[in-house]
């Protein structure tokens, strides 16, 4: 019975035919497969195992364990018993539902062998040099603000590793260069880019999943750190990175490269997750949750149109339809669903706030002034403000207009100049950041008139 339960609970795809192209990385089947195989060594796992019905699993297990005499008794019993009894038995389970999973083009191309993922470094081999050179060219093209000689130096550096997406023959379409710190259990992602004509196939997400599984399998590293520019923050957030750095500063400070205008982000990997199968796992969990909802709700039932609509459509009260009334719907719910999540200026203000936070002059204003370090500050400044407080207010949609945003930003600069002498680094930073803010506002046509007097 335990063996049957393990088989019924097996994932939709137990072990896909995916291989990391690396001489040192050869993952085995998942732990659940290995544990189940040890329970019954005669059982052979196949890729299409879960497509068999539960009845077939019971039959196979009984055929292996049964003796010839018991088989004869079973055949005699089968002649007398009706087939309905077998279906009504206590061991009968509902047919296993196969949940379709839409694969991304990158996954399908890898499965067909059109692309492969190679882990390379400057080991002196001919193929490695070709792949690294292809990566260098992509990084230099996709990261124009980075000095070209700096990119070349790090890509060819022997302390760095790279994972490249390679098409045959040795055509590089993207990759990640990173530096592992094995003793400190983290790695720094230095460069990450996909060729501009290959950015709609899911290569970026699939590449990051490969990198996570590879690093976990070949090293003690469980954390990634990277500096992301404004255009890359969204990508890294989707891959599990966050701006909240939980890793102790003593572990990484002085080891990673600091970039002006970049946002430091961290990703902590989970040891029990195989990231290449994460999408399939989430799909299975979503289906399980929806099945639970269907057991207690009728919202999934599609009803035929009311008989009142047979000849002509008239305006009717939605609550007069029994199915809508039973679902618990109300007009207020419809009003809430139609309301936009954020105001019309939300995204533009978010970009402006991120640009200000990433400016080199923003360092005195990122957090509220520490009352313990500056005891008299709050006696002089009655209305304090900082960039983190502005970020919280912005997330709560408390800046409906750019004027409201500018008012709080000017409060930061005026407070700083009021408390600090104009010759201090704090006042100079306030002047520099204010000048930067007005420059950014001038670049927005709809708001440029706000900067006429500045």
C-alpha positions as semicolon CSV with decimal commas, in nm:
position;residue;x (nm);y (nm);z (nm)
1;X;0,000;0,000;0,000
2;X;0,285;0,243;0,080
3;X;0,439;0,174;-0,259
4;X;0,111;0,247;-0,435
5;X;0,072;0,577;-0,250
6;X;0,422;0,682;-0,353
7;X;0,340;0,607;-0,715
8;X;0,008;0,792;-0,709
9;X;0,173;1,098;-0,556
10;X;0,453;1,101;-0,813
11;X;0,501;1,432;-0,999
12;X;0,350;1,485;-1,340
13;X;0,690;1,435;-1,500
14;X;0,919;1,228;-1,279
15;X;1,247;1,291;-1,453
16;X;1,262;1,474;-1,786
17;X;1,532;1,408;-2,037
18;X;1,737;1,715;-1,957
19;X;2,111;1,716;-1,912
20;X;2,346;1,989;-1,802
21;X;2,631;1,988;-2,050
22;X;2,922;1,982;-1,810
23;X;3,183;1,717;-1,732
24;X;3,121;1,750;-1,357
25;X;2,744;1,794;-1,341
26;X;2,533;1,483;-1,391
27;X;2,220;1,496;-1,171
28;X;2,045;1,174;-1,079
29;X;1,674;1,111;-1,041
30;X;1,484;1,288;-0,763
31;X;1,508;1,156;-0,409
32;X;1,146;1,034;-0,419
33;X;1,230;0,809;-0,716
34;X;1,540;0,665;-0,552
35;X;1,359;0,598;-0,223
36;X;1,069;0,424;-0,396
37;X;1,304;0,214;-0,608
38;X;1,476;0,088;-0,293
39;X;1,142;-0,031;-0,157
40;X;1,088;-0,252;-0,461
41;X;1,400;-0,314;-0,673
42;X;1,200;-0,507;-0,932
43;X;0,999;-0,196;-1,023
44;X;1,128;-0,012;-1,330
45;X;1,060;0,359;-1,364
46;X;0,965;0,489;-1,704
47;X;0,908;0,843;-1,831
48;X;0,543;0,763;-1,898
49;X;0,486;0,586;-1,567
50;X;0,231;0,833;-1,436
51;X;0,017;0,793;-1,746
52;X;-0,079;0,440;-1,633
53;X;-0,398;0,410;-1,436
54;X;-0,398;0,325;-1,062
55;X;-0,558;-0,008;-1,149
56;X;-0,257;-0,104;-1,361
57;X;-0,021;-0,035;-1,071
58;X;-0,222;-0,264;-0,843
59;X;-0,225;-0,533;-1,107
60;X;0,152;-0,518;-1,162
61;X;0,226;-0,528;-0,791
62;X;-0,009;-0,821;-0,736
63;X;0,132;-1,014;-1,033
64;X;0,487;-0,986;-0,898
65;X;0,396;-1,089;-0,544
66;X;0,143;-1,362;-0,623
67;X;0,228;-1,733;-0,641
68;X;0,095;-1,967;-0,915
69;X;-0,157;-2,116;-0,668
70;X;-0,288;-1,780;-0,566
71;X;-0,316;-1,690;-0,934
72;X;-0,540;-1,994;-0,995
73;X;-0,759;-1,901;-0,699
74;X;-0,786;-1,547;-0,827
75;X;-0,896;-1,669;-1,171
76;X;-1,166;-1,889;-1,015
77;X;-1,290;-1,599;-0,809
78;X;-1,295;-1,376;-1,113
79;X;-1,542;-1,612;-1,287
80;X;-1,793;-1,576;-1,003
81;X;-1,748;-1,212;-0,907
82;X;-1,908;-0,938;-1,113
83;X;-1,695;-0,657;-1,252
84;X;-1,901;-0,403;-1,058
85;X;-1,761;-0,531;-0,728
86;X;-1,408;-0,449;-0,833
87;X;-1,498;-0,092;-0,913
88;X;-1,685;-0,047;-0,584
89;X;-1,404;-0,188;-0,371
90;X;-1,246;0,022;-0,095
91;X;-0,906;0,033;-0,271
92;X;-1,046;0,188;-0,591
93;X;-0,917;0,540;-0,654
94;X;-1,026;0,810;-0,894
95;X;-0,841;0,812;-1,228
96;X;-0,520;1,011;-1,219
97;X;-0,563;1,347;-1,390
98;X;-0,283;1,452;-1,624
99;X;-0,228;1,826;-1,587
100;X;-0,108;1,981;-1,916
101;X;0,197;2,201;-1,875
102;X;0,282;2,456;-2,147
103;X;0,654;2,438;-2,211
104;X;0,845;2,750;-2,309
105;X;1,036;2,758;-2,638
106;X;1,370;2,744;-2,454
107;X;1,274;2,415;-2,286
108;X;1,152;2,261;-2,611
109;X;1,466;2,368;-2,796
110;X;1,687;2,211;-2,528
111;X;1,484;1,891;-2,539
112;X;1,524;1,872;-2,916
113;X;1,897;1,935;-2,886
114;X;1,888;2,272;-3,062
115;X;2,056;2,443;-2,766
116;X;2,269;2,331;-2,475
117;X;2,391;2,488;-2,152
118;X;2,768;2,482;-2,103
119;X;2,965;2,575;-1,794
120;X;3,300;2,712;-1,907
121;X;3,597;2,900;-1,771
122;X;3,935;2,999;-1,907
123;X;4,089;2,653;-1,896
124;X;4,292;2,701;-2,215
125;X;4,082;2,474;-2,436
126;X;3,981;2,576;-2,788
127;X;3,604;2,537;-2,737
128;X;3,606;2,723;-2,405
129;X;3,787;3,015;-2,564
130;X;3,529;3,032;-2,845
131;X;3,235;3,025;-2,600
132;X;3,393;3,286;-2,370
133;X;3,460;3,514;-2,666
134;X;3,098;3,481;-2,774
135;X;2,984;3,572;-2,424
136;X;3,219;3,870;-2,416
137;X;3,073;4,005;-2,740
138;X;2,714;3,968;-2,613
139;X;2,793;4,138;-2,280
140;X;2,970;4,425;-2,455
141;X;2,672;4,477;-2,687
142;X;2,394;4,437;-2,430
143;X;2,573;4,630;-2,151
144;X;2,693;4,945;-2,332
145;X;2,761;5,139;-2,010
146;X;3,024;4,884;-1,902
147;X;3,381;4,944;-2,028
148;X;3,464;4,683;-2,292
149;X;3,808;4,606;-2,152
150;X;3,655;4,557;-1,805
151;X;3,406;4,302;-1,943
152;X;3,681;4,116;-2,129
153;X;3,904;4,104;-1,821
154;X;3,635;3,949;-1,600
155;X;3,501;3,703;-1,859
156;X;3,850;3,562;-1,921
157;X;3,947;3,574;-1,552
158;X;4,020;3,223;-1,422
159;X;3,844;3,289;-1,090
160;X;3,515;3,343;-1,275
161;X;3,283;3,080;-1,424
162;X;3,031;3,126;-1,702
163;X;2,720;2,937;-1,805
164;X;2,643;2,989;-2,173
165;X;2,348;2,904;-2,396
166;X;2,508;2,750;-2,702
167;X;2,353;2,671;-3,038
168;X;2,532;2,443;-3,280
169;X;2,798;2,494;-3,391
170;X;2,928;2,695;-3,089
171;X;2,700;2,994;-3,148
172;X;2,649;3,171;-2,815
173;X;2,311;3,340;-2,766
174;X;2,339;3,438;-2,398
175;X;2,486;3,354;-2,063
176;X;2,581;3,444;-1,708
177;X;2,929;3,511;-1,571
178;X;2,967;3,469;-1,197
179;X;3,237;3,440;-0,932
180;X;3,192;3,170;-0,667
181;X;3,307;3,217;-0,308
182;X;3,280;2,859;-0,188
183;X;3,414;2,916;0,163
184;X;3,162;3,196;0,217
185;X;2,877;3,003;0,050
186;X;2,773;3,274;-0,193
187;X;2,839;3,369;-0,554
188;X;2,840;3,706;-0,726
189;X;2,661;3,731;-1,060
190;X;2,878;3,973;-1,256
191;X;2,715;3,977;-1,602
192;X;2,385;3,841;-1,731
193;X;2,259;3,902;-2,084
194;X;2,074;3,741;-2,374
195;X;2,124;3,836;-2,737
196;X;1,871;4,101;-2,842
197;X;1,716;3,882;-3,114
198;X;1,662;3,589;-2,873
199;X;1,479;3,760;-2,584
200;X;1,126;3,630;-2,638
201;X;1,184;3,257;-2,590
202;X;1,225;3,231;-2,214
203;X;1,603;3,189;-2,234
204;X;1,670;3,419;-1,937
205;X;1,449;3,236;-1,687
206;X;1,560;2,892;-1,809
207;X;1,925;2,996;-1,786
208;X;1,885;3,113;-1,426
209;X;1,711;2,786;-1,331
210;X;1,999;2,589;-1,484
211;X;2,251;2,801;-1,295
212;X;2,077;2,751;-0,960
213;X;2,057;2,373;-1,000
214;X;2,418;2,353;-1,120
215;X;2,560;2,566;-0,839
216;X;2,366;2,374;-0,572
217;X;2,480;2,039;-0,711
218;X;2,850;2,124;-0,746
219;X;2,928;2,357;-0,454
220;X;2,816;2,456;-0,102
221;X;2,688;2,790;-0,236
222;X;2,328;2,876;-0,140
223;X;2,317;3,253;-0,206
224;X;2,355;3,483;-0,507
225;X;2,438;3,853;-0,492
226;X;2,431;4,091;-0,786
227;X;2,417;4,460;-0,868
228;X;2,123;4,523;-1,105
229;X;2,055;4,836;-1,306
230;X;1,704;4,979;-1,337
231;X;1,628;4,773;-1,647
232;X;1,734;4,442;-1,487
233;X;1,559;4,475;-1,150
234;X;1,232;4,338;-1,289
235;X;1,404;4,033;-1,438
236;X;1,588;3,949;-1,117
237;X;1,271;3,990;-0,909
238;X;1,101;3,729;-1,127
239;X;1,394;3,494;-1,063
240;X;1,357;3,516;-0,684
241;X;1,593;3,807;-0,609
242;X;1,506;4,074;-0,354
243;X;1,643;4,411;-0,246
244;X;1,636;4,298;0,117
245;X;1,986;4,167;0,189
246;X;1,964;3,907;0,467
247;X;2,323;3,788;0,422
248;X;2,549;3,936;0,687
249;X;2,761;4,223;0,556
250;X;3,076;4,069;0,699
251;X;3,033;3,776;0,458
252;X;3,024;3,975;0,132
253;X;3,149;4,327;0,206
254;X;3,481;4,383;0,030
255;X;3,446;4,068;-0,182
256;X;3,198;4,176;-0,449
257;X;3,233;4,459;-0,699
258;X;3,041;4,778;-0,616
259;X;2,875;4,956;-0,911
260;X;2,759;5,317;-0,898
261;X;2,390;5,346;-0,981
262;X;2,322;4,974;-0,931
263;X;2,085;4,809;-0,685
264;X;2,223;4,526;-0,474
265;X;1,994;4,221;-0,484
266;X;2,008;3,878;-0,320
267;X;1,866;3,535;-0,397
268;X;1,871;3,254;-0,141
269;X;1,816;2,909;-0,290
270;X;1,610;2,637;-0,125
271;X;1,795;2,305;-0,088
272;X;1,493;2,081;-0,162
273;X;1,381;2,261;-0,478
274;X;1,489;2,158;-0,827
275;X;1,446;2,488;-1,006
276;X;1,420;2,337;-1,354
277;X;1,102;2,162;-1,234
278;X;0,966;2,455;-1,032
279;X;0,714;2,563;-1,296
280;X;0,576;2,211;-1,320
281;X;0,559;2,184;-0,942
282;X;0,369;2,515;-0,911
283;X;0,126;2,404;-1,181
284;X;0,057;2,085;-0,987
285;X;0,007;2,278;-0,662
286;X;-0,225;2,524;-0,836
287;X;-0,433;2,237;-0,973
288;X;-0,454;2,088;-0,623
289;X;-0,574;2,418;-0,476
290;X;-0,831;2,461;-0,752
291;X;-0,957;2,108;-0,687
292;X;-1,008;2,199;-0,321
293;X;-1,194;2,514;-0,426
294;X;-1,417;2,315;-0,661
295;X;-1,512;2,090;-0,370
296;X;-1,656;2,385;-0,174
297;X;-1,758;2,627;-0,449
298;X;-1,979;2,631;-0,757
299;X;-1,794;2,912;-0,934
300;X;-1,639;2,669;-1,183
301;X;-1,976;2,547;-1,314
302;X;-2,077;2,693;-1,652
303;X;-2,453;2,743;-1,665
304;X;-2,669;2,764;-1,978
305;X;-2,816;3,107;-2,059
306;X;-3,141;3,192;-1,881
307;X;-3,464;3,111;-2,061
308;X;-3,551;3,483;-2,058
309;X;-3,284;3,534;-2,328
310;X;-3,441;3,289;-2,572
311;X;-3,622;3,547;-2,785
312;X;-3,482;3,889;-2,696
313;X;-3,230;4,025;-2,447
314;X;-3,366;4,262;-2,183
315;X;-3,189;4,441;-1,902
316;X;-3,225;4,228;-1,591
317;X;-3,096;4,230;-1,238
318;X;-2,792;3,996;-1,219
319;X;-2,901;3,881;-0,873
320;X;-3,225;3,750;-1,024
321;X;-3,020;3,475;-1,190
322;X;-3,005;3,186;-0,939
323;X;-2,651;3,077;-1,025
324;X;-2,510;3,430;-0,978
325;X;-2,693;3,471;-0,651
326;X;-2,562;3,137;-0,523
327;X;-2,204;3,232;-0,610
328;X;-2,211;3,516;-0,356
329;X;-2,151;3,790;-0,614
330;X;-2,249;4,150;-0,536
331;X;-2,232;4,474;-0,739
332;X;-1,968;4,609;-0,500
333;X;-1,735;4,326;-0,597
334;X;-1,769;4,424;-0,963
335;X;-1,690;4,787;-0,884
336;X;-1,376;4,688;-0,694
337;X;-1,260;4,457;-0,972
338;X;-1,287;4,736;-1,231
339;X;-1,082;4,986;-1,031
340;X;-0,717;5,022;-1,140
341;X;-0,460;4,898;-0,892
342;X;-0,254;5,220;-0,908
343;X;-0,292;5,576;-1,024
344;X;-0,192;5,694;-1,373
345;X;0,140;5,838;-1,250
346;X;0,245;5,534;-1,048
347;X;0,494;5,377;-1,292
348;X;0,655;5,707;-1,392
349;X;0,703;5,808;-1,029
350;X;0,842;5,464;-0,948
351;X;1,112;5,505;-1,215
352;X;1,196;5,852;-1,083
353;X;1,220;5,727;-0,725
354;X;1,444;5,434;-0,829
355;X;1,672;5,669;-1,021
356;X;1,703;5,892;-0,716
357;X;1,772;5,598;-0,483
358;X;2,045;5,468;-0,714
359;X;2,216;5,805;-0,750
360;X;2,557;5,832;-0,585
361;X;2,442;6,138;-0,386
362;X;2,149;5,956;-0,223
363;X;2,351;5,785;0,051
364;X;2,257;6,029;0,336
365;X;1,884;6,009;0,255
366;X;1,810;5,638;0,204
367;X;1,688;5,580;0,563
368;X;1,545;5,798;0,845
369;X;1,799;5,981;1,060
370;X;1,900;5,766;1,356
371;X;1,773;5,931;1,674
372;X;2,049;5,771;1,883
373;X;2,328;5,898;1,657
374;X;2,183;6,250;1,613
375;X;1,981;6,320;1,932
376;X;1,883;6,681;1,854
377;X;1,782;6,626;1,490
378;X;1,413;6,577;1,564
379;X;1,413;6,887;1,785
380;X;1,522;7,098;1,488
381;X;1,337;6,914;1,210
382;X;0,966;6,887;1,280
383;X;0,868;6,710;0,956
384;X;1,139;6,453;0,869
385;X;1,144;6,269;0,537
386;X;1,369;6,016;0,360
387;X;1,368;5,802;0,045
388;X;1,258;5,480;0,216
389;X;0,957;5,659;0,365
390;X;0,876;5,796;0,020
391;X;0,895;5,443;-0,120
392;X;0,645;5,320;0,141
393;X;0,409;5,608;0,067
394;X;0,439;5,546;-0,305
395;X;0,348;5,178;-0,266
396;X;0,035;5,289;-0,079
397;X;-0,057;5,526;-0,368
398;X;-0,014;5,836;-0,153
399;X;0,137;6,031;-0,445
400;X;-0,156;6,078;-0,686
401;X;0,022;6,364;-0,866
402;X;0,390;6,443;-0,936
403;X;0,350;6,761;-0,729
404;X;0,282;6,550;-0,419
405;X;0,597;6,349;-0,488
406;X;0,809;6,662;-0,543
407;X;0,679;6,814;-0,218
408;X;0,818;6,526;-0,010
409;X;1,142;6,517;-0,209
410;X;1,199;6,889;-0,149
411;X;1,130;6,826;0,219
412;X;1,433;6,593;0,225
413;X;1,661;6,853;0,067
414;X;1,534;7,150;0,271
415;X;1,562;6,957;0,598
416;X;1,919;6,863;0,516
417;X;2,022;7,219;0,431
418;X;1,848;7,351;0,739
419;X;2,025;7,117;0,981
420;X;2,368;7,099;0,812
421;X;2,609;7,371;0,709
422;X;2,630;7,427;0,334
423;X;2,996;7,318;0,332
424;X;2,922;6,970;0,474
425;X;2,904;6,660;0,252
426;X;2,538;6,621;0,351
427;X;2,432;6,960;0,216
428;X;2,639;6,908;-0,100
429;X;2,471;6,571;-0,155
430;X;2,129;6,734;-0,110
431;X;2,209;6,994;-0,376
432;X;2,342;6,730;-0,614
433;X;2,043;6,497;-0,572
434;X;1,795;6,783;-0,609
435;X;1,964;6,891;-0,932
436;X;1,945;6,532;-1,058
437;X;1,574;6,510;-0,975
438;X;1,489;6,824;-1,175
439;X;1,692;6,695;-1,469
440;X;1,490;6,374;-1,470
441;X;1,162;6,567;-1,448
442;X;1,262;6,780;-1,749
443;X;1,307;6,461;-1,951
444;X;0,939;6,371;-1,898
445;X;0,734;6,577;-2,146
446;X;0,417;6,576;-1,935
447;X;0,604;6,707;-1,631
448;X;0,869;6,930;-1,786
449;X;0,673;7,247;-1,700
450;X;0,720;7,168;-1,329
451;X;1,094;7,232;-1,363
452;X;1,068;7,570;-1,536
453;X;1,184;7,764;-1,228
454;X;1,458;7,521;-1,128
